[in-house]
Structure formats: structure tokens, C-alpha cells
Amino acid sequence: MRYLVMLVVVILLQVPGVGAEEEFKFAVSQDAWVNEANAGANYGNNTYLSLNDRTGLAEVYLKFSDADLAALQGQTISAASLFLYQYLSSYSPGDAVNAHALLAPWDEASTTWNSKPAYALGNSGSLYLDSGNNMWRQWSGLEDMVSVWQSGPNYGLVLENNTDAKTGELFARFYSSECSNAEYRPYLSVTTVSPEPVSAVLFLVGVGVMAVRVCRKN
């Protein structure tokens, strides 16, 4: 009698699956604003952040700590937005507030208009302010900027209204990290996607098959 024994090779493959989304919220580690009309003054301890192109330009500077951002290591950033709570403003429609990556270190306790750091010319995000106060304002599209902060230099960002070709209009104030009510303090929201491997079983029949013939005589 002859017996044919087939050995089937089973291979387990790890293939990428659909990742799980996770949202992070990072508090500001440093924030300040600078004022062209008072170029030597420091406003790092104010309870508000001021943007202005009406009676002297004013810009807002914000930074998030490397220690906090370390939570993003190894993950893919799918969305990143800055949120500031606006409580006062005066402007006309179409005023754009642009976000730029900063290119040099700065400190909230000493930064002034005269000593402010340079920033990248390209906009990482823009927001056209419309009418209304006492609301959250969101600068979205900051994914590339935050991705650089993950592995490269992190100097934070600046918000400015200087380069929108409109003058004598915008004035806006937002609560800073020194605000007594923590619910109104600025923050960065980042959504990430973590790859999750999915096991797939692949049966290969006819590959690496061992045939054993056993002959037995009765």
C-alpha cells in the first residue's frame, strides 16, 4: 500500500492595517507678543496676546515644549491646528492672520520687537478673521510645521497680520497662557494615526511540498 503525505507550508504575514487615530492637546510652554509702537517693551507676562496693524504692528509668538511633543514620536500626523480664544477685536472682512515657523530661539521674558526672531516666509496656515468675539479661533494646516518639530528644531511659531496687503484695520486680542481661567488658554491640537499590523495567513500549496511514499508489503 502506498501513502502520499503532503506537507502544507503555512506562512504568517504581517501586513499594514488601518491605524487608530489619537488626538493630543498641548498647552503653550511660552507665549508673548511684541509691539512696533513700543519696540523695546516685553509683553511676555500679559494675560492677553495682541495682534495689530492699526496703531503700530503687533505680532504673537507661541511655543510648545519638546518634552510634550515627544508623545508624537513614531506616529503619523494627520491634522494639526492652533486654537486661541478671541475676546476683543476691531477689523474689516478679509484681514488674514498668518502663521509662520520661527527660525531662531526666543524667550517670553525678554523678547521685544527689536529682538524678535526671524520667521519662515511661507505661510503654514492662515485665518481670515470674520466678525464676532468671545469665540475660539483655529489655524489649521500646521501638519508640516509640527512634523518638523518632531525631529528637527522647534522654535515655535508667530502669528502676524503684516503681510496681507491691508493696513489700518485689524486689532484683535486673545487670552494667553497667563489667563487665570485655564479653559481659555491657547493650545495645539494634533491628530495622529498609528499603524496597526494585521496578521494574514497565506497557505502555499505546492510550494515546498514534501512527498513521502511509503511502501508497505502485506
Backbone torsions as a table, in degrees:
resi	resn	phi	psi	omega
1	MET	NA	137.1	179.9
2	ARG	-108.8	137.8	177.9
3	TYR	-121.2	132.6	177.1
4	LEU	-110.6	114.7	-178.0
5	VAL	-105.3	122.5	179.6
6	MET	-102.7	126.1	176.2
7	LEU	-100.0	114.0	-179.0
8	VAL	-93.1	126.0	179.7
9	VAL	-88.4	125.3	178.9
10	VAL	-108.6	123.5	-179.5
11	ILE	-115.2	128.5	176.4
12	LEU	-96.2	124.0	179.1
13	LEU	-110.9	139.7	172.7
14	GLN	-100.2	113.5	-179.9
15	VAL	-117.6	148.2	-179.9
16	PRO	-61.8	140.4	177.3
17	GLY	-116.0	-168.3	178.4
18	VAL	-78.5	124.0	-176.8
19	GLY	-77.9	158.7	177.6
20	ALA	-91.8	135.6	178.1
21	GLU	-84.8	146.0	177.2
22	GLU	-142.1	137.1	179.7
23	GLU	-106.3	134.2	176.4
24	PHE	-115.5	143.9	173.3
25	LYS	-123.8	122.5	-176.8
26	PHE	-112.7	127.4	174.9
27	ALA	-75.7	154.2	177.6
28	VAL	-69.0	135.4	175.4
29	SER	-92.2	-30.4	175.8
30	GLN	-145.5	141.8	172.2
31	ASP	-152.8	150.3	-179.1
32	ALA	-164.1	167.0	170.5
33	TRP	-134.5	155.2	-177.8
34	VAL	-125.7	153.3	-170.1
35	ASN	-133.2	119.1	179.8
36	GLU	-62.4	-33.2	-178.1
37	ALA	-69.1	-20.8	176.8
38	ASN	-134.9	70.5	-163.7
39	ALA	-64.6	-20.6	-179.3
40	GLY	-98.0	1.2	-176.0
41	ALA	-88.7	147.7	174.8
42	ASN	-110.0	133.2	-178.6
43	TYR	-121.0	35.2	-176.3
44	GLY	-74.9	-16.9	-178.8
45	ASN	-107.5	11.5	177.5
46	ASN	-70.2	153.3	175.8
47	THR	-82.8	1.1	179.0
48	TYR	-137.0	162.5	175.3
49	LEU	-119.4	131.4	-173.1
50	SER	-115.5	133.5	170.8
51	LEU	-113.8	136.7	-173.6
52	ASN	-155.1	138.4	165.2
53	ASP	-135.0	25.1	-172.5
54	ARG	-103.4	-52.9	180.0
55	THR	-123.5	50.2	-173.0
56	GLY	109.4	131.4	-177.1
57	LEU	-66.1	144.3	174.3
58	ALA	-136.9	137.6	-178.4
59	GLU	-126.1	156.8	-178.2
60	VAL	-115.4	134.2	-179.8
61	TYR	-119.5	134.1	-179.1
62	LEU	-139.5	148.9	177.9
63	LYS	-144.8	149.0	177.8
64	PHE	-121.9	139.9	-169.4
65	SER	-71.1	146.9	176.5
66	ASP	-63.1	-36.0	-179.9
67	ALA	-61.1	-41.0	178.2
68	ASP	-70.2	-43.7	-177.1
69	LEU	-68.2	-14.6	177.5
70	ALA	-60.9	-20.5	177.6
71	ALA	-64.3	-16.1	-178.1
72	LEU	-90.1	-5.7	-175.9
73	GLN	-58.9	135.1	177.6
74	GLY	80.2	5.5	-178.8
75	GLN	-118.2	153.7	178.7
76	THR	-93.5	126.0	-179.0
77	ILE	-83.6	121.9	179.5
78	SER	-103.2	-21.2	178.5
79	ALA	-158.4	144.1	177.6
80	ALA	-150.1	128.6	-177.8
81	SER	-141.4	145.9	173.9
82	LEU	-99.5	137.5	179.8
83	PHE	-123.1	127.4	173.2
84	LEU	-128.8	140.9	178.7
85	TYR	-92.8	116.4	-179.0
86	GLN	-92.7	131.2	-179.7
87	TYR	-123.3	-6.9	-178.8
88	LEU	-152.4	141.6	179.8
89	SER	-167.9	160.6	171.6
90	SER	-154.9	119.3	-175.1
91	TYR	-165.4	171.0	172.8
92	SER	-110.3	158.1	-178.7
93	PRO	-57.4	143.6	176.1
94	GLY	96.1	0.3	176.0
95	ASP	-70.8	120.9	-177.9
96	ALA	-100.6	129.7	172.7
97	VAL	-106.7	116.9	-173.3
98	ASN	-102.7	145.7	176.3
99	ALA	-106.7	131.8	179.1
100	HIS	-130.6	146.9	173.6
101	ALA	-73.8	135.0	176.9
102	LEU	-80.1	150.3	-172.9
103	LEU	-112.6	2.8	-177.6
104	ALA	-152.9	158.5	179.4
105	PRO	-67.0	157.3	175.7
106	TRP	-156.4	166.2	-179.1
107	ASP	-135.8	132.8	-175.2
108	GLU	-64.2	-22.6	-176.8
109	ALA	-83.7	-10.0	-175.6
110	SER	-135.3	-11.5	-175.9
111	THR	-66.6	132.6	176.5
112	THR	-131.3	176.0	175.3
113	TRP	-59.5	-37.1	-178.5
114	ASN	-72.3	-25.6	-175.4
115	SER	-113.8	7.9	-175.0
116	LYS	-62.1	148.6	179.9
117	PRO	-76.6	158.7	175.5
118	ALA	-74.0	159.4	177.7
119	TYR	-135.7	159.5	179.7
120	ALA	-64.0	142.2	-176.9
121	LEU	-72.6	-34.5	-179.3
122	GLY	-71.0	142.1	178.0
123	ASN	-79.3	130.6	173.0
124	SER	-88.6	-22.6	177.7
125	GLY	-168.1	146.9	179.5
126	SER	-132.4	148.7	176.4
127	LEU	-134.9	124.7	175.3
128	TYR	-91.4	110.1	-177.2
129	LEU	-70.1	132.3	174.2
130	ASP	-111.2	-177.9	-175.6
131	SER	-68.4	152.3	176.4
132	GLY	123.5	151.2	176.5
133	ASN	-134.4	176.9	179.5
134	ASN	55.0	58.1	-179.2
135	MET	-155.5	158.4	174.7
136	TRP	-78.8	137.6	173.7
137	ARG	-111.5	138.9	-174.3
138	GLN	-122.5	126.3	170.6
139	TRP	-104.5	106.1	-177.9
140	SER	-97.5	178.5	178.5
141	GLY	79.1	25.1	-177.2
142	LEU	-96.9	18.6	-175.3
143	GLU	-59.4	-47.2	-177.9
144	ASP	-63.3	-41.3	-179.9
145	MET	-61.4	-48.1	-178.4
146	VAL	-67.2	-34.3	177.4
147	SER	-61.9	-39.3	175.8
148	VAL	-63.5	-40.5	179.8
149	TRP	-62.3	-27.0	-179.7
150	GLN	-62.7	-40.7	-171.8
151	SER	-122.7	-15.0	-176.6
152	GLY	-118.8	-161.3	-179.9
153	PRO	-66.6	140.2	179.1
154	ASN	-122.7	99.9	177.2
155	TYR	-107.3	-0.5	-179.4
156	GLY	89.4	-158.2	-175.3
157	LEU	-143.0	164.4	176.6
158	VAL	-123.9	145.0	171.0
159	LEU	-109.6	128.4	-178.2
160	GLU	-140.7	154.6	177.5
161	ASN	-123.5	23.2	-174.0
162	ASN	-82.8	-28.7	-166.8
163	THR	-107.5	21.1	-178.1
164	ASP	-96.1	10.3	177.2
165	ALA	64.2	18.2	174.7
166	LYS	-121.0	137.3	-178.1
167	THR	-129.7	156.4	174.1
168	GLY	69.0	28.6	-174.7
169	GLU	-127.2	-59.2	-165.8
170	LEU	-80.5	137.2	168.8
171	PHE	-146.2	123.9	-178.6
172	ALA	-147.6	143.3	176.7
173	ARG	-126.8	142.8	-179.0
174	PHE	-130.4	152.4	175.9
175	TYR	-70.3	143.6	-179.4
176	SER	-101.1	-177.0	178.9
177	SER	-70.3	-12.5	176.3
178	GLU	-87.2	0.6	179.2
179	CYS	-60.4	135.9	-177.3
180	SER	-65.8	-26.0	177.8
181	ASN	-96.2	108.0	-175.2
182	ALA	-61.3	-22.9	-178.0
183	GLU	-67.9	-18.3	-177.4
184	TYR	-104.0	5.3	-177.6
185	ARG	-76.8	150.6	-179.3
186	PRO	-64.1	153.2	175.6
187	TYR	-155.7	161.3	177.1
188	LEU	-109.7	128.3	177.4
189	SER	-107.3	126.1	-179.0
190	VAL	-129.5	128.8	175.5
191	THR	-107.5	130.6	-179.1
192	THR	-121.7	161.2	175.4
193	VAL	-125.3	123.5	178.6
194	SER	-103.7	122.6	178.5
195	PRO	-61.2	136.8	177.3
196	GLU	-121.0	114.8	-179.6
197	PRO	-67.0	143.3	177.9
198	VAL	-119.3	128.8	-179.4
199	SER	-78.0	132.7	175.8
200	ALA	-125.5	135.8	-179.6
201	VAL	-101.6	123.3	-179.3
202	LEU	-117.2	119.1	178.8
203	PHE	-95.6	121.5	177.2
204	LEU	-106.5	110.8	179.5
205	VAL	-105.1	126.7	179.9
206	GLY	98.7	-7.3	176.8
207	VAL	-109.3	126.4	-178.3
208	GLY	64.8	32.7	-179.4
209	VAL	-85.4	133.7	176.9
210	MET	-106.5	126.1	178.1
211	ALA	-108.9	126.6	179.2
212	VAL	-120.9	123.4	177.7
213	ARG	-106.6	125.4	179.4
214	VAL	-116.3	121.0	178.9
215	CYS	-103.6	123.8	176.9
216	ARG	-121.3	138.7	176.9
217	LYS	-99.8	130.8	175.6
218	ASN	-83.0	NA	NA
